[in-house]
Amino acid sequence: LRSLTEARYPPLSSDTRYSLVDIVAKECFSRDLSEEDKILLREQLNKRTVLWLLDGYDEIVQNVPSHLQRVFEQLLNTPHHIVTSRPYFNTLSRSVRVEIVGFTDENISKYVEVFFNQLLDKFSNALFEGEKVLKFLRLNPRIWGIAHIPVNLELICSIWSETDWSETTNLTMTTLYDKMTVWLCRRYLARKITPIQINDMDPYKERTPELTFLEALAFEGVTSNNIILRKELLQKVMRNIRCSSQTYSDALHTRDPSQIYSDALHIGILKSFDNGPTGTQIELDKNHYFVHLSFQEFFAARHLVQLLNSTTRDKAIQFIKTHKYDKRLQLVFIFASGLLIPSEDKQSVDTFWDTIYGDPHDLVGIRHMQLVTVFLDETQCGSEVPHRRQSISLLLNWIRFPITQNNFKLQETTAMTIKSCSKIQNLPEVQNELASFLNTAAKEQKSRIAIFIGRLNITDPHNQLLESFLLQLEYNDANIREAVCKSLENMGEKAAKRQVTDRLVVALGDQDWQLRLSASSTLGAMGEKAATSHVIDGLAVALGDQNSRVRKNACRALGAIGEKAATSHVIDRLVVALGDEDDEVRQNACSALEAMGEKAATSQLAIYICYVYAVYLALPLPLF
C-alpha cells in the first residue's frame, strides 16, 4: 500500500481511472503485460478467490491521493484480505488479530535509544553506550538478524549495560546466546538469594540440572518438530532423566524431577500456558514453549554436543546424518558448531565435521556449501577447525561457477550465504582469490564480479582487493567502472584508503557523467574517513558540474564529511548551490551546510539568507 503514491501513479485523464489490474500489473510483474495477459489477469481477479495481503496500511491511510481513493477502497472491500499495520495504529472496523512478528531496523534503533535513555541516572555515558550497541550489532550480520526478535534485543541491551563488550568484535551468535542464558540464570538465582555465582560458570563442565532438563526437552521438541511442547513430551523427558545415567549428571538423580522442572520454569526460558476449556492450576499438565524458537534451537544444540561428548555418540551421528540438510534445523547445527570449539573435545569436533562431510551428500552441492560456510564462520574460521581448507575451497568454487555460467539465481544464493557471515568474507585467502578472479576474468564478466563482491558485506577490505578494484577503473568501460564504484560505496568508510580516495577524485573529473556520479556517491558513503584536502577540493569542484545529479551527490558527500569539509571555499560554493536551478541540489546544499554546524556560519551565508528572506517577504533589499 505504501507504493500507492502520486509519484508512482500520476493522475490520468479525467475520464480514466486506475483499476486493480493496473495496480497488480505494476507491483507484481517485472515487465509490461500485454493486453491478452491483462485480460487473463482480470479474469483471475474477478473469480473472488484471491487472498490479498495489504501491507503498510498505517503509512497511507492518512495520505491517499484523491485519484487513487477509489482503487484503495476497492482493495479494502475485496472479499478476502489481510491488512497489516503497525501495532500503534489500527482503526479498522473489523475483526483484528495481532501477531508481533519482530522489529524493523528502525524499531531496533528506537528501542536501543529508549533503553539507554532510561539508564542516564545510573550511567552518564548511557547514550554513548547505546550508539556502541547499534554499531556492534550492525557489524555482526547474524546477530543483527536475531536482534529483530524483541526478547533478544532486550536481553542484548540488558547484558551490554552490565558487561564491557566494547573490545569484542568476534562475538558469535553462539556466544551471545550463552551470555543471555547465563544472564537469565543469574537473575533467577538473585531472586532466590543464593550464594552461587553462576556468572563464572563453565557451561561445558558444570552442567546444572535445570539447564540439562531444558536441553533434553528442546532436543525432543526439535526432533519431533514441536514448538508447542505438550505435557506428554514433558513427562517423557522427565522419565528419561530418571532412567539415563550416562547422558545426564548425577545431580539429576539426587533431586526430585518436579523441583528441577519448577526451577527450570522460573529461569524464564521456558513458559507454560493452558489452552484447555476448563483450565488447570497444575503446571505439569499445561503445554509449554520456549520464550523464542531460537532458544529452543540453542538448547537442542547444547544437548547434541553433550551426546557427542558421551557414549551416546552414535545417536548424535545418526541425528546429524539424517537432518544436516534440513533447513528447519540449520540453526541447531550452527549453534552446535560454535559450541564445540571451546569445548576442547577434539574427538567430538572431528566427529561433527567428519559427519557433516560424510554420506549422505547433497547431490547438487550448493546446500552443502551453504552449511559448511556458515558453520566455519560460526567457529571464527580458526585454523584448528577440521576441513577448514576444504570448506574455503568449496566456497571459492561456488563463487566462480555461477558467475562464469552467468547464473544469476546461483550468484544470489552464494552472495546471500556469504553476506550472512561476519568473518569468512574478510579472510585473506578469500579476498585474494576474489581479487585474482576479478583481474583475470574476461571483460564481459568483470562488472558482474565487481557487483558480486560489493554485496558480500566486506568490513575489512585488504589492499590486494582494493588494488584490483582500482585497476578496473582504468578500463574504458562504463559498466565496469560503475560496478567498481558501487562496490566501494557498499564497503563505505572501510574502503577509505588514501589510494582509493585519490583515484575517486580523479574519477570526479572523468568525461563520463555516470562515473562522476558514482564517484561522488562513493565518497559520500565513506563520510569523514574520506576527509582529505584532496577529496574536499574535488567535491567542491564537482559542485559546479554540468550534470545536476552530480552536483546533488557532491552536496550530499560534503554533508557526510561534515565539519571537516567546512572550508571557506566549500561554504562559498555551497552558498552558490543554494541558488541552483535544481531544487534537489538546493535542498542537499542546505543539508550539507546544516551538517557542518557553526563552522558554516560565514558572512557570505548570512548575506544570502538575508536576501532570500527579503525577497520572500517582499521587503527592501538590505545593503551590505
PyMOL commands that set and color helices and strands:
alter all, ss='L'
color gray80, all
select helices_A, chain A and resi 20-28+35-46+57-60+66-76+105-117+126-138+141-146+150-162+173-192+198-200+209-223+231-243+251-254+257-267+283-285+293-308+313-323+327-343+346-357+366-378+388-404+408-419+424-426+428-440+443-454+463-472+478-495+498-507+513-530+533-542+548-565+568-577+583-600+603-616
alter helices_A, ss='H'
color red, helices_A
select strands_A, chain A and resi 52-54+81-83+270-273+287-290
alter strands_A, ss='S'
color yellow, strands_A
deselect
rebuild
show_as cartoon
